[in-house]
């Protein structure tokens, strides 16, 4: 069985994926229910599944492509503008 542990920390969301027996995974999952508060700092959630690649990361939230720029893209655009401006002077 696949086991996924999701920990929400100040440094970001951490994922730990592993294999476990059904009993071990279900016991761990039940034992961490009191620590599982998705979206809250120091939350730890354990889930179990048994289909191929089921313990992959959470799907990313969809947003409009116009308003959701990738991190670092505005900086890249700014540097390109600066380089073009310098080349014309």
N, C-alpha and C positions, 0 to 999 in steps of 0.2 A: 504494500500500500504506500502511496505517496503522502508525505507530510510537508506542510508549508507553515513556517513560523514568520509572522509579520510583526516587526518591532518598530514603533514610531518613537524616534528619539529626537533630541534637539538637532542632531547632525543630519537628520533625514530619515527616510524609511529604509529599514534593513530587512532583507529577505534571507531566510535560511531554508533550503530545500533538502529533503532527505527521504530515505525509505525507512519504513518501520512496519512491524507486524500490525495487523488490524487492531488487536487489543492494546498494544503500546500507544498507537496513535490516538485511539479513542480515549484512553485514560489521560494522556497528556492534554488533549483538546478539552476534555471536561475539567481538568485541573486548572486550566488557565482561563476559564470563563469569567472569573472575577477580575482578571487583569485585561480583558478584551474590551476596549472602548475605541473603535475605529475613529480616527481623526483627532484623538487626544494624545498629548505627550505622555510618554512612558507606557503606552498601550502595547500589550503583547497578545497576539491572537494565533492560535494553532488550528489548522484545518486539515482534514484527511480526505483523500479522494483515490479512486482506483481506475481512472481512464487515462489513456495516453496523454502525456504532457499536461496533465490537469493541475500540476502545482507550479505552473508558470506565474509570472508577475501579474498583478492586477491590471486589467485593461486601462489604458490611459483615457482620461475624460476627453470627450470630443468638444471642440470649440470651433468657432468660425475661423477659417484660415486667415482671414484678413486681420483679425484682432489678436491672434495667438502667434506671435513671432517666437522663433526658437531662441533660447538663451544664447547670447553672444552675437546674434545677427545684427542688432543695432550697432554694436561696436565695430563689426566688420564693415558695415556700410559707411560709418563715420570715417574709418581709416581709408577706405577706397576714395571717398570724397576728398579727404585731405591729400592723398597721393595725387589725385587728378588736379587739384588746385595747385599743388607745388610744381607739377610738371608744366603748367601753363604760365607760371610766373618767371 
